[in-house]
Amino acid sequence: MRLVLLGQPGDAGAAVVAQLAASLDGSAELTWCDTPEPTPAWSTLEAHDLVLLIEQTHSVSVEWRPRLMASGQGFQVIHPSNVGLLQELQWALGHHLHRTTGHSPWPLRTEIAQRWEGVCEKCSDPECEHRLFRRLVNP
């Protein structure tokens, strides 16, 4: 499996990437990009590979989203939070590994509790609808 992390020049992501690389123990090929050149060869990525975009606000930034969408490459956005960037990356990678291989070396983030227990016709919460249909399909 290949893991591509996209960040911004000069952010703290490079230090976290080193920690993540050490925790992978060779189970994934890791590529860190914080500049637009050289751009990863999107066409060589396969369905089980993962592209994570670390989204942070900077005055100078690489516009990764238009590049990814123009190439048709799927990606997941990571918004660093108070739990830390390394933890967010491990959760994303762990869920991806669990979906693709059935096994994750890291604990998975617990699902967010349901926000609504009422009439679904007026809710329009996509997460709620997804959980509802998942329960109907997988009893």
N, C-alpha and C positions, 0 to 999 in steps of 0.2 A: 504494500500500500504506500502511496505517496501522499504526503501532507504538504500543502503549499500555504504559507502564511504571508499575507500581504499587510505591510504597515506603512508608516510614514518616516521620512528621513529625520533622524535625530530624536525619535521618541524612545521611550524606555523599553520598547518591545524587544530590542536585540538582546538585552540581558535576560529577559524572561524566556526568549527562544532558546538560549543556551541551557537554561534550567530544564525546559521541556525536552530538548534533544537528549539530555542526560537521562531523563526519566523514561525515554522511549526504549532504551536498551536494544536498539537496532531493529525494533519491530516495524518501523516505518521510515521511509526515506523523507527527510525533512528539507524543504527549501524555504529560505527566508528572503523576501523581496521588499526593500524599502525605497527602491528607485524604479522608474519605469523601464529602464534598460539594464540588463537584458530582460525582456519579458519572458516569463515561462512559456514553454511550448504547449499551449492549451490543447492542441490536437492530440498530444501524446498521453493526456490524462484519461484514465478509464473510469468506469462507473463507481468503483469502490474507492477511488481516490477522493481526497477532501481538500477543498479550498476554503480557507478562513480569512476573512477581511477584518482586520482590527480597526475599528472605527473610532477615531479620536479627532477632536477639533484642533486644527492647526492653522496658522496663517499661511504657511507654505505646505501644500499637500499634493500628493499624487492622486489624480482622479482615477481610482481603481474601478469604480462601478461602471462608468461608460466603457472602459476597456473590456471588462468581464462580460457585459451584456452584448457588446459588439461581437465578441468571439463566441457567444452562446454558451459560455462556461457557467455551470452552476456554482454557487458559493453560499456561504453562511456568514453573516455579519456577527462579530463579537464586539459588544459594547463593554469595555472594562467597568467594573463596578467596585463597590467597597469590599468584595471578597477577594479581589486581586485578579490580575490578568492571567497568571499561571493557572489558577483554579478554574477560571472561565474557559480557558483553552482545553484543560483536561476534561471538563464536563462535555464540551462540544466533541472532542475526539472520542471520549468514552461512549457517548451516545451513538456516534457514527460507527464505531467498532461493534457495539452491541447490535445495531441494526444489520451490519454487513456480515459479521462473523459469529454473532451470538455470544461473544465474550468481550469483557472490558477489564483491563488491569486496574482501572480506577473506579471509585464509587460513583454511581450515577446521581445526578441532581434529582431530587424528588419532584414529582409533578406538582404544579401549582393547584391549590385547592379550588374547587368550583366556586364561582362567585354568585351563581344564580340557581335557585331551586324552584323556579316557578314555571309559568306558561311560556313555552319556547317560541310561540308565534310572534311574540313581541320583544324577544331578547336580542337577537341578531349578533350575539357574541360568537365569533368564529371559533374560538377555543372551546367554548361550551358545545357548539354544534359538532365539532370534531370528536370530542369525548363521547357525546351521545351516540353518534354513528359508529364509533369504534366499539362501544359497548353492545350495540345492536348486532354488529358483524361478528364480534368475538365474545360470545356469551360467557 
